[in-house]
Amino acid sequence: MRVKICGLKDPAGLEAAARAGADYVGLVFFPPSPRAVTPAEAAALSAALPGGPQRVGLFVDADDALLEAVTGALALDVLQLHGAESPARCAAVRRRFGLPVMKALGIATPADLDALAAYAEAVDLFLLDAKAPPGAPLPGGNAAPFDWTLTAGRRLPRPWLLAGGLTPGNVAQAIAASGAPGVDVSSGVERARGVKDPALIAAFISAARAA
Ligand SMILES: O=C(O)c1ccccc1NCC(=O)[C@H](O)[C@H](O)COP(=O)(O)O
């Protein structure tokens, strides 16, 4: 079971995630998000966390200039593309930056899962999230779940993480219903929007590992 804690922006949250054994920590490089960090802030956070989880940089339809600024400031392990990036754009980013690409896709129907095939050769893993609710200011991190049974019994073309509305209280049920080999959370481990709670992070990872 792979576990990603997303939207970390303070040392206490990162330390809690690392201590509890998170596989990935997500740093958001999308300025409208309350979870956004600058490249300099991310570099300082990363430097204070030797070893441990893989660093995932989260981008929304970013241009190469932003990707260069961030990858020049700190060593990322994975690029998460959470906008409307096409398969060709994902492949170009992977080639140019030489890093694994995690493509986030919004899921609401079985047809949305069929669309993964077009990305299979262009990305290394998927993050399956709910579609942003109407009027939501962000394309992700909205505490919105999708129907977990949609993925049950489906063979998907790449490893994947389940995301959207997960919490310490529902992650075990979500894993059982979806068959997910990994999970991702942001809102469900926050005490206020954009403010991570170390105890919730530890509880989430523990619940996911026990599932
Ligand atoms: O979290 C954000 O602020 C964010 C902003 C823009 C695009 C994506 C964003 N988050 C993506 C994530 O990876 C979240 O962890 C995922 O959507 C699940 O979020 P939540 O439902 O809040 O657990």
The ligand as a Gaussian input file, in Angstrom:
#p B3LYP/6-31G(d) Opt

LIG

0 1
 O       -4.484000      20.451000      -2.867000
 C       -4.487000      21.447000      -3.598000
 O       -4.488000      22.590000      -3.133000
 C       -4.514000      21.283000      -5.071000
 C       -4.551000      22.413000      -5.868000
 C       -4.596000      22.291000      -7.236000
 C       -4.617000      21.038000      -7.820000
 C       -4.583000      19.897000      -7.030000
 C       -4.540000      20.002000      -5.658000
 N       -4.508000      18.870000      -4.860000
 C       -4.383000      17.588000      -5.460000
 C       -4.098000      16.433000      -4.609000
 O       -3.212000      15.638000      -4.895000
 C       -5.027000      16.116000      -3.495000
 O       -4.346000      15.385000      -2.527000
 C       -6.195000      15.296000      -4.034000
 O       -6.917000      16.122000      -4.904000
 C       -7.124000      14.858000      -2.890000
 O       -7.533000      15.972000      -2.167000
 P       -8.554000      15.819000      -0.947000
 O       -9.850000      15.389000      -1.509000
 O       -8.587000      17.177000      -0.360000
 O       -7.957000      14.811000      -0.018000

